[in-house]
Every structure is written in structure tokens, then in C-alpha cells.
Amino acid sequence: MHQRKRTASANQSFKWERTRYRTIIGLMATLLLAVIISACGNNSNSVQTDSSAQSTAQPEEQQPLTIKHEYGETVVPTNPQRIAVIGLEDLALSLEVPMVYAYGFDGYYLEDQLSELKIPLSGSADTNQNLEQILETKPDLILLQQYFTDQAGYDELSKIAPTVPYKPDDWKATITDMGKILGLEEKAQAVIQAYDDKINDAKTTIAAAAGTDNSVVFIRPSIKDLQVFFPSFNPLVYEQLGFKPDASIEAFQKESTEDWGMNTSLEKLPTITANYVFAIYGGSIDTAEDFAKEEASSSEVEKLTVWKAIPAVKQNHVFKVSARHWMSSGPIAEGKVIDDVVAAITNKQ
């Protein structure tokens, strides 16, 4: 009897212990689940916070560029907004650069465009710049045509503002570089593309009007002598518009040690057999009046027998053009050259 009672008591105690154990296990599981949920919640908040931080983070500021050039190197300020331009106005206008000063004067081929934008001009054809005049405009950057000055002149300009000089030899390379330092890269490429499209359209127009087998010569005649320009000096007219250099050019090149062209005698005029001749007058920084005077003086050359012997003269295919843009570099100047050539060939000059 006692044995049965002890067994029953033991069974009852076991059941109670088992029940308590299950209860404890359940509580522990509940606590553990709560901890896990809490941890997940904290991690979720952490991710959201990081995501929020990333979405509100400010982009890194653009670092100033250092440009190396023949006069040294220049640290270009980020996002310049007051730019003085000396001799690179063609490119600056094409890029719509915020100019506070520009080289320009009465008769300059860009004078009207610069004046319309109310940009203060140098007022003189002298390439020696008035430093006080530039200083008054408070530029934060100066863009300089390198051949306008020397090391000493560059050093003086650099005291006013960071100055970057460029050669005028390859305007496409220069406008691309200017686009990079001014944050106008897409604009620079758009200017180049528009220019290339203009060449292609002109080439098509010229071919339709005069065929595709025409030769050309680019000269500067005067009563004293004759300048003949080679294709390396003006590939636009000699090559890119569908013409080919006249056979006389090769002969002239053999006589010259220069790459740009040569000075020769008027007696050489009859050797020019080109279908079309473009005769330039004046200088690149001449006024309109200067060009008119130079053009008027050409009448003396045109009286000469050697001039009348040129086949293009007999065909009325000699066209007078102005050095004010024919001797300048840039999409605007060369765009004007293209217009001149198209107008001449299509008899719309």
C-alpha cells in the first residue's frame, strides 16, 4: 500500500516537474523570440538610417584642375563665372562663356556679337593688353591666345587672375579643353558637330553647283609680290570642301622651305591653272575700312598682263575675301569662310 502511494507521489511530482520545465522552456523561447525580433527591428532601423544618410549625402566638390602649358601651369578655379578672354573670343562665344572682358575693336569680325552681349572690349587692335582695364572687370579666370604675349606678359596677367594660354593652331582641340575646364564639355562637342555638319552641307552644295573635279588656289596678290598659301595653312578650302590643290601648288612647295606657303614673284601668276582662286586682302585685325582700301588697291594688280593670263580670271572665278575672318581661327570665323566659298561657287556672292 505504501509502495503504491510512493509511486503515485513520484508520478505526481514528475508530472509537476515536467509541467514546470515546459513552462520554463516556453518562457525562454518567448524571450529569445522577443530578442530576435528586437534585434531585427534594430537592424532594420540601422539600414534605413544608412539609406537615408546616403540619399541626403552631398556629392564631393569638384577639385580644381591644374593645366600645364608652355608658360608653366595654372590651377583653374571650379565653376568660374567671370572670365576675361583675350584672342579666343570666337571659341568663347561659341561656348557661351560668361565673359566680363574681351579683345575687340571697331571693325573686328566679332565686334557686333560681343557688343550685343554688352561685353566690355579692349577697344584697340593692339595685342598688348591694358592690364588696369582687365583688372577693373574682376575676372576669376583669364583665357589667353598664347601668341598675343610672351612669358613676361603671361606673368603679369596671372597676377590679376589664373591665366590659361592656348595656341590658335587647332581650335577643335582648344575648344574641347576649354569645355573640360569650364564644365561645358557637351556644349563643346555640340559646336564641333554643328561645324562638321556645316562642312558636309557645303560640300554637297558645291558639288551640285560645280561638280567634284575642281582645283583651287589661295593667294594674297599685291603690286609688289605674290603670297601663295599651302594646304597645311588652310586645309578647309584646299581639302575639306571637295576641292583639290591646283597643280601649281606642288611646284611652289618644292621651291619653299616653309610649311605655311611662300612669297614669290608676280611673274608666277600664269602658272596658276586652278578653276577657282581665292584672293585675300587686308589683315586679321584690320578694320572694315582697312579691308576696303586693300581691296581697292587690287585694281592695279588686275591691270597686269600676268594677272589676266590666269585661267580663273578669264572664267571670272577669282573671288576677293577678307583676312579679318579668313586669317582667324574658330568655328565662327571658319563658318564665315565656308559661307564665302559657297556663295562664290553658287554665284550668290
MITORLO-692837 format. One record per residue (C-alpha): residue in one letter; chain; x, y, z. Coordinates in Angstrom, 2 decimals, padded with zeros to 5 digits. Layout:
# residues N
{'A'; 'A'; {X; Y; Z}} ...
END
This chain:
# residues 349
{'M'; 'A'; {000.00; 000.00; 000.00}} {'H'; 'A'; {002.77; 002.38; 000.98}} {'Q'; 'A'; {004.67; 001.30; -002.11}} {'R'; 'A'; {001.75; 002.26; -004.32}} {'K'; 'A'; {001.41; 005.62; -002.53}} {'R'; 'A'; {005.13; 006.43; -003.06}} {'T'; 'A'; {004.83; 005.52; -006.71}} {'A'; 'A'; {001.77; 007.70; -007.16}} {'S'; 'A'; {003.50; 010.53; -005.35}} {'A'; 'A'; {006.56; 010.14; -007.56}} {'N'; 'A'; {004.41; 010.16; -010.67}} {'Q'; 'A'; {002.61; 013.28; -009.49}} {'S'; 'A'; {005.94; 015.01; -008.72}} {'F'; 'A'; {007.29; 014.05; -012.17}} {'K'; 'A'; {004.22; 015.46; -013.86}} {'W'; 'A'; {004.58; 018.70; -011.92}} {'E'; 'A'; {008.32; 018.97; -012.73}} {'R'; 'A'; {007.62; 018.24; -016.38}} {'T'; 'A'; {004.93; 020.89; -016.44}} {'R'; 'A'; {007.26; 023.43; -014.81}} {'Y'; 'A'; {010.05; 022.52; -017.24}} {'R'; 'A'; {007.77; 023.05; -020.21}} {'T'; 'A'; {006.69; 026.35; -018.77}} {'I'; 'A'; {010.29; 027.49; -018.33}} {'I'; 'A'; {011.21; 026.33; -021.83}} {'G'; 'A'; {008.23; 028.19; -023.22}} {'L'; 'A'; {009.18; 031.38; -021.38}} {'M'; 'A'; {012.76; 031.09; -022.61}} {'A'; 'A'; {011.58; 030.57; -026.18}} {'T'; 'A'; {009.31; 033.57; -025.89}} {'L'; 'A'; {012.14; 035.71; -024.54}} {'L'; 'A'; {014.50; 034.50; -027.23}} {'L'; 'A'; {011.95; 035.28; -029.95}} {'A'; 'A'; {011.46; 038.73; -028.49}} {'V'; 'A'; {015.21; 039.32; -028.52}} {'I'; 'A'; {015.45; 038.18; -032.14}} {'I'; 'A'; {012.53; 040.38; -033.19}} {'S'; 'A'; {014.04; 043.32; -031.34}} {'A'; 'A'; {017.42; 042.74; -032.97}} {'C'; 'A'; {015.81; 042.50; -036.40}} {'G'; 'A'; {013.96; 045.69; -035.73}} {'N'; 'A'; {017.16; 047.44; -034.72}} {'N'; 'A'; {018.97; 046.17; -037.83}} {'S'; 'A'; {016.08; 047.31; -039.98}} {'N'; 'A'; {016.26; 050.78; -038.47}} {'S'; 'A'; {020.01; 050.82; -038.97}} {'V'; 'A'; {019.70; 050.03; -042.68}} {'Q'; 'A'; {017.02; 052.65; -043.12}} {'T'; 'A'; {019.17; 055.22; -041.36}} {'D'; 'A'; {022.15; 054.40; -043.55}} {'S'; 'A'; {019.97; 054.54; -046.65}} {'S'; 'A'; {018.60; 057.87; -045.54}} {'A'; 'A'; {022.11; 059.14; -044.91}} {'Q'; 'A'; {023.19; 058.04; -048.36}} {'S'; 'A'; {020.23; 059.72; -050.02}} {'T'; 'A'; {020.97; 063.02; -048.32}} {'A'; 'A'; {024.76; 062.87; -048.71}} {'Q'; 'A'; {026.20; 065.76; -050.71}} {'P'; 'A'; {028.32; 064.95; -053.79}} {'E'; 'A'; {032.02; 065.63; -053.48}} {'E'; 'A'; {033.01; 069.07; -054.63}} {'Q'; 'A'; {034.81; 069.24; -057.94}} {'Q'; 'A'; {038.51; 069.63; -057.39}} {'P'; 'A'; {040.34; 072.49; -059.13}} {'L'; 'A'; {042.15; 071.42; -062.30}} {'T'; 'A'; {045.84; 072.04; -062.88}} {'I'; 'A'; {046.62; 072.85; -066.52}} {'K'; 'A'; {050.20; 072.61; -067.78}} {'H'; 'A'; {051.24; 074.87; -070.66}} {'E'; 'A'; {054.29; 076.50; -072.22}} {'Y'; 'A'; {054.35; 079.32; -069.68}} {'G'; 'A'; {054.12; 077.00; -066.66}} {'E'; 'A'; {050.98; 075.64; -065.06}} {'T'; 'A'; {047.69; 077.13; -063.87}} {'V'; 'A'; {045.26; 075.99; -061.19}} {'V'; 'A'; {041.82; 076.66; -062.65}} {'P'; 'A'; {039.12; 077.62; -060.13}} {'T'; 'A'; {035.98; 075.48; -060.06}} {'N'; 'A'; {032.95; 076.90; -061.88}} {'P'; 'A'; {034.47; 080.27; -062.91}} {'Q'; 'A'; {031.79; 082.86; -063.67}} {'R'; 'A'; {033.77; 085.99; -064.52}} {'I'; 'A'; {036.03; 085.22; -067.44}} {'A'; 'A'; {038.29; 087.61; -069.33}} {'V'; 'A'; {039.02; 086.44; -072.89}} {'I'; 'A'; {041.97; 087.70; -074.92}} {'G'; 'A'; {042.11; 086.48; -078.52}} {'L'; 'A'; {039.86; 083.44; -078.02}} {'E'; 'A'; {036.53; 085.24; -078.39}} {'D'; 'A'; {035.43; 083.02; -081.28}} {'L'; 'A'; {035.55; 079.93; -079.07}} {'A'; 'A'; {034.19; 081.73; -076.01}} {'L'; 'A'; {031.16; 083.00; -077.93}} {'S'; 'A'; {030.54; 079.53; -079.37}} {'L'; 'A'; {030.62; 078.03; -075.85}} {'E'; 'A'; {028.51; 080.88; -074.42}} {'V'; 'A'; {031.20; 081.55; -071.82}} {'P'; 'A'; {030.27; 084.17; -069.17}} {'M'; 'A'; {032.67; 086.91; -070.32}} {'V'; 'A'; {033.39; 090.11; -068.41}} {'Y'; 'A'; {036.08; 091.29; -070.85}} {'A'; 'A'; {037.09; 090.53; -074.43}} {'Y'; 'A'; {039.58; 091.60; -077.05}} {'G'; 'A'; {037.68; 093.62; -079.65}} {'F'; 'A'; {037.64; 096.89; -081.54}} {'D'; 'A'; {035.89; 098.81; -084.30}} {'G'; 'A'; {035.79; 096.51; -087.32}} {'Y'; 'A'; {036.74; 093.29; -085.52}} {'Y'; 'A'; {034.85; 090.43; -087.15}} {'L'; 'A'; {033.21; 089.56; -083.81}} {'E'; 'A'; {032.53; 093.13; -082.71}} {'D'; 'A'; {028.77; 093.04; -083.31}} {'Q'; 'A'; {028.25; 089.79; -081.40}} {'L'; 'A'; {030.36; 090.92; -078.46}} {'S'; 'A'; {028.72; 094.34; -078.33}} {'E'; 'A'; {025.24; 092.82; -078.44}} {'L'; 'A'; {026.11; 090.89; -075.27}} {'K'; 'A'; {027.37; 094.15; -073.71}} {'I'; 'A'; {030.80; 092.65; -073.03}} {'P'; 'A'; {033.47; 095.30; -072.29}} {'L'; 'A'; {036.00; 095.34; -075.14}} {'S'; 'A'; {039.68; 096.23; -075.23}} {'G'; 'A'; {038.81; 098.90; -077.81}} {'S'; 'A'; {042.12; 098.53; -079.63}} {'A'; 'A'; {043.67; 096.17; -082.16}} {'D'; 'A'; {046.88; 096.29; -080.12}} {'T'; 'A'; {047.57; 092.83; -078.70}} {'N'; 'A'; {049.42; 094.39; -075.77}} {'Q'; 'A'; {046.64; 094.40; -073.22}} {'N'; 'A'; {045.68; 097.18; -070.83}} {'L'; 'A'; {046.18; 095.41; -067.50}} {'E'; 'A'; {044.30; 098.04; -065.49}} {'Q'; 'A'; {041.31; 097.70; -067.79}} {'I'; 'A'; {041.27; 093.93; -067.27}} {'L'; 'A'; {041.77; 094.27; -063.51}} {'E'; 'A'; {038.69; 096.51; -063.26}} {'T'; 'A'; {036.47; 093.71; -064.58}} {'K'; 'A'; {037.50; 091.47; -061.62}} {'P'; 'A'; {037.87; 088.21; -063.57}} {'D'; 'A'; {038.22; 084.89; -061.78}} {'L'; 'A'; {039.84; 083.34; -064.87}} {'I'; 'A'; {041.65; 084.62; -067.99}} {'L'; 'A'; {041.68; 082.69; -071.26}} {'L'; 'A'; {044.52; 083.87; -073.48}} {'Q'; 'A'; {045.56; 083.36; -077.09}} {'Q'; 'A'; {049.17; 082.39; -076.49}} {'Y'; 'A'; {050.68; 084.30; -079.40}} {'F'; 'A'; {049.26; 087.57; -078.05}} {'T'; 'A'; {052.00; 087.80; -075.42}} {'D'; 'A'; {055.18; 086.28; -074.01}} {'Q'; 'A'; {056.24; 084.84; -070.65}} {'A'; 'A'; {056.51; 088.28; -069.05}} {'G'; 'A'; {053.05; 089.26; -070.31}} {'Y'; 'A'; {051.59; 085.99; -069.06}} {'D'; 'A'; {053.15; 086.55; -065.64}} {'E'; 'A'; {051.55; 089.99; -065.40}} {'L'; 'A'; {048.11; 088.63; -066.37}} {'S'; 'A'; {048.47; 085.82; -063.82}} {'K'; 'A'; {048.75; 088.42; -061.07}} {'I'; 'A'; {045.20; 089.50; -061.93}} {'A'; 'A'; {043.65; 086.03; -062.15}} {'P'; 'A'; {044.60; 082.43; -063.06}} {'T'; 'A'; {045.50; 082.55; -066.75}} {'V'; 'A'; {045.39; 079.69; -069.26}} {'P'; 'A'; {047.09; 080.28; -072.66}} {'Y'; 'A'; {046.12; 078.35; -075.81}} {'K'; 'A'; {047.66; 078.29; -079.27}} {'P'; 'A'; {045.21; 079.08; -082.10}} {'D'; 'A'; {046.54; 076.30; -084.34}} {'D'; 'A'; {043.84; 073.68; -083.63}} {'W'; 'A'; {040.59; 075.24; -082.46}} {'K'; 'A'; {038.81; 071.89; -082.08}} {'A'; 'A'; {041.39; 070.69; -079.56}} {'T'; 'A'; {041.29; 074.05; -077.77}} {'I'; 'A'; {037.50; 074.24; -077.51}} {'T'; 'A'; {037.44; 070.66; -076.22}} {'D'; 'A'; {039.93; 071.55; -073.50}} {'M'; 'A'; {038.11; 074.78; -072.67}} {'G'; 'A'; {034.92; 072.77; -072.35}} {'K'; 'A'; {036.56; 070.48; -069.80}} {'I'; 'A'; {037.87; 073.23; -067.54}} {'L'; 'A'; {034.62; 075.20; -067.72}} {'G'; 'A'; {032.21; 072.28; -067.30}} {'L'; 'A'; {030.96; 072.76; -070.88}} {'E'; 'A'; {032.15; 069.51; -072.45}} {'E'; 'A'; {028.82; 068.63; -074.07}} {'K'; 'A'; {028.50; 072.15; -075.48}} {'A'; 'A'; {032.00; 071.94; -076.96}} {'Q'; 'A'; {031.20; 068.67; -078.71}} {'A'; 'A'; {027.93; 070.11; -079.99}} {'V'; 'A'; {029.81; 073.08; -081.52}} {'I'; 'A'; {032.24; 070.73; -083.26}} {'Q'; 'A'; {029.41; 068.57; -084.57}} {'A'; 'A'; {027.50; 071.57; -085.91}} {'Y'; 'A'; {030.64; 072.78; -087.67}} {'D'; 'A'; {031.27; 069.36; -089.25}} {'D'; 'A'; {027.66; 069.25; -090.40}} {'K'; 'A'; {028.08; 072.69; -091.99}} {'I'; 'A'; {031.13; 071.46; -093.93}} {'N'; 'A'; {029.26; 068.41; -095.20}} {'D'; 'A'; {026.27; 070.51; -096.29}} {'A'; 'A'; {028.56; 072.99; -098.05}} {'K'; 'A'; {030.47; 070.23; -099.81}} {'T'; 'A'; {027.20; 068.81; -101.13}} {'T'; 'A'; {026.05; 072.25; -102.31}} {'I'; 'A'; {029.37; 073.00; -104.03}} {'A'; 'A'; {029.40; 069.61; -105.79}} {'A'; 'A'; {025.86; 070.17; -107.04}} {'A'; 'A'; {026.77; 073.61; -108.39}} {'A'; 'A'; {030.22; 072.98; -109.86}} {'G'; 'A'; {030.92; 069.26; -109.90}} {'T'; 'A'; {033.53; 067.35; -107.94}} {'D'; 'A'; {036.65; 067.82; -110.05}} {'N'; 'A'; {037.75; 071.36; -109.28}} {'S'; 'A'; {041.12; 072.75; -108.23}} {'V'; 'A'; {041.75; 075.78; -106.04}} {'V'; 'A'; {044.48; 078.23; -105.03}} {'F'; 'A'; {044.54; 080.60; -102.06}} {'I'; 'A'; {046.74; 083.67; -102.62}} {'R'; 'A'; {047.48; 087.24; -101.48}} {'P'; 'A'; {048.42; 089.38; -104.50}} {'S'; 'A'; {049.89; 092.85; -104.24}} {'I'; 'A'; {051.56; 095.24; -106.64}} {'K'; 'A'; {054.94; 094.22; -105.19}} {'D'; 'A'; {054.76; 090.43; -104.91}} {'L'; 'A'; {052.59; 087.35; -104.51}} {'Q'; 'A'; {051.92; 085.22; -101.45}} {'V'; 'A'; {050.80; 081.66; -102.09}} {'F'; 'A'; {049.29; 079.68; -099.18}} {'F'; 'A'; {049.70; 075.91; -098.96}} {'P'; 'A'; {047.12; 073.27; -097.92}} {'S'; 'A'; {048.67; 072.92; -094.45}} {'F'; 'A'; {047.79; 076.58; -093.86}} {'N'; 'A'; {044.18; 076.25; -094.98}} {'P'; 'A'; {043.02; 072.62; -095.25}} {'L'; 'A'; {039.41; 073.80; -095.07}} {'V'; 'A'; {039.48; 075.36; -098.56}} {'Y'; 'A'; {042.07; 073.08; -100.13}} {'E'; 'A'; {040.72; 069.75; -098.94}} {'Q'; 'A'; {037.58; 069.69; -096.79}} {'L'; 'A'; {035.12; 071.34; -099.18}} {'G'; 'A'; {035.69; 068.98; -102.07}} {'F'; 'A'; {038.38; 070.88; -103.97}} {'K'; 'A'; {041.90; 069.70; -104.69}} {'P'; 'A'; {045.07; 071.84; -104.65}} {'D'; 'A'; {045.99; 073.19; -108.07}} {'A'; 'A'; {048.94; 071.51; -109.79}} {'S'; 'A'; {050.93; 074.73; -109.32}} {'I'; 'A'; {050.91; 074.24; -105.55}} {'E'; 'A'; {053.21; 071.23; -105.74}} {'A'; 'A'; {055.70; 073.25; -107.79}} {'F'; 'A'; {055.55; 076.13; -105.30}} {'Q'; 'A'; {056.11; 073.75; -102.39}} {'K'; 'A'; {059.29; 072.43; -104.00}} {'E'; 'A'; {060.65; 075.97; -104.09}} {'S'; 'A'; {059.76; 076.77; -100.47}} {'T'; 'A'; {061.32; 075.77; -097.17}} {'E'; 'A'; {058.20; 076.95; -095.28}} {'D'; 'A'; {055.16; 074.87; -094.44}} {'W'; 'A'; {052.58; 077.69; -094.49}} {'G'; 'A'; {053.32; 078.97; -098.01}} {'M'; 'A'; {055.74; 081.30; -099.75}} {'N'; 'A'; {056.42; 084.77; -101.07}} {'T'; 'A'; {057.15; 084.80; -104.75}} {'S'; 'A'; {057.12; 087.00; -107.85}} {'L'; 'A'; {054.03; 088.16; -109.69}} {'E'; 'A'; {055.64; 086.58; -112.73}} {'K'; 'A'; {054.48; 083.23; -111.30}} {'L'; 'A'; {050.79; 084.14; -111.69}} {'P'; 'A'; {050.37; 082.50; -115.14}} {'T'; 'A'; {051.45; 079.14; -113.68}} {'I'; 'A'; {048.28; 079.05; -111.58}} {'T'; 'A'; {045.77; 076.94; -113.53}} {'A'; 'A'; {043.16; 076.45; -110.79}} {'N'; 'A'; {039.44; 076.50; -111.58}} {'Y'; 'A'; {038.90; 078.77; -108.59}} {'V'; 'A'; {041.16; 081.35; -106.95}} {'F'; 'A'; {040.50; 082.99; -103.61}} {'A'; 'A'; {042.49; 086.22; -103.22}} {'I'; 'A'; {042.81; 087.56; -099.70}} {'Y'; 'A'; {043.25; 091.22; -098.74}} {'G'; 'A'; {043.96; 093.04; -095.50}} {'G'; 'A'; {044.99; 091.59; -092.15}} {'S'; 'A'; {043.18; 089.60; -089.47}} {'I'; 'A'; {042.98; 092.60; -087.13}} {'D'; 'A'; {042.22; 095.19; -089.82}} {'T'; 'A'; {039.05; 097.23; -089.71}} {'A'; 'A'; {036.43; 097.08; -092.44}} {'E'; 'A'; {037.85; 100.32; -093.83}} {'D'; 'A'; {041.34; 098.81; -093.99}} {'F'; 'A'; {040.00; 095.87; -095.97}} {'A'; 'A'; {038.18; 098.22; -098.36}} {'K'; 'A'; {041.41; 100.13; -099.02}} {'E'; 'A'; {043.37; 096.93; -099.65}} {'E'; 'A'; {040.68; 095.61; -101.97}} {'A'; 'A'; {040.63; 098.87; -103.90}} {'S'; 'A'; {044.40; 098.69; -104.42}} {'S'; 'A'; {043.98; 095.30; -106.09}} {'S'; 'A'; {042.82; 097.07; -109.23}} {'E'; 'A'; {046.46; 097.88; -110.01}} {'V'; 'A'; {047.36; 094.18; -109.99}} {'E'; 'A'; {044.38; 093.33; -112.14}} {'K'; 'A'; {045.71; 095.58; -114.91}} {'L'; 'A'; {048.80; 093.42; -115.27}} {'T'; 'A'; {049.13; 091.01; -118.19}} {'V'; 'A'; {050.33; 088.23; -115.89}} {'W'; 'A'; {047.13; 088.56; -113.87}} {'K'; 'A'; {044.91; 088.43; -116.93}} {'A'; 'A'; {046.69; 085.25; -118.03}} {'I'; 'A'; {045.29; 083.25; -115.11}} {'P'; 'A'; {042.57; 080.84; -116.39}} {'A'; 'A'; {040.36; 081.57; -113.37}} {'V'; 'A'; {040.46; 085.28; -114.23}} {'K'; 'A'; {039.23; 084.54; -117.73}} {'Q'; 'A'; {036.40; 082.42; -116.29}} {'N'; 'A'; {035.53; 085.10; -113.71}} {'H'; 'A'; {036.37; 082.61; -110.95}} {'V'; 'A'; {038.61; 084.83; -108.80}} {'F'; 'A'; {036.98; 085.85; -105.53}} {'K'; 'A'; {038.20; 088.53; -103.14}} {'V'; 'A'; {037.96; 087.65; -099.45}} {'S'; 'A'; {038.73; 089.39; -096.18}} {'A'; 'A'; {041.62; 088.39; -093.94}} {'R'; 'A'; {039.57; 089.54; -090.97}} {'H'; 'A'; {037.97; 086.10; -090.78}} {'W'; 'A'; {039.93; 084.12; -093.39}} {'M'; 'A'; {043.05; 084.56; -091.25}} {'S'; 'A'; {041.26; 083.87; -087.97}} {'S'; 'A'; {040.62; 080.60; -086.18}} {'G'; 'A'; {037.42; 079.20; -084.70}} {'P'; 'A'; {034.00; 077.85; -085.66}} {'I'; 'A'; {032.58; 081.33; -086.29}} {'A'; 'A'; {035.47; 082.53; -088.47}} {'E'; 'A'; {035.69; 079.32; -090.44}} {'G'; 'A'; {031.92; 079.21; -090.71}} {'K'; 'A'; {032.14; 082.58; -092.46}} {'V'; 'A'; {034.83; 081.18; -094.77}} {'I'; 'A'; {032.53; 078.30; -095.68}} {'D'; 'A'; {029.73; 080.77; -096.40}} {'D'; 'A'; {032.07; 082.83; -098.61}} {'V'; 'A'; {033.12; 079.80; -100.65}} {'V'; 'A'; {029.56; 078.51; -101.10}} {'A'; 'A'; {028.35; 081.96; -102.12}} {'A'; 'A'; {031.18; 082.28; -104.64}} {'I'; 'A'; {030.70; 078.90; -106.25}} {'T'; 'A'; {026.91; 079.22; -106.43}} {'N'; 'A'; {027.14; 082.78; -107.80}} {'K'; 'A'; {025.44; 084.25; -104.74}} {'Q'; 'A'; {028.36; 086.33; -103.54}} 
END
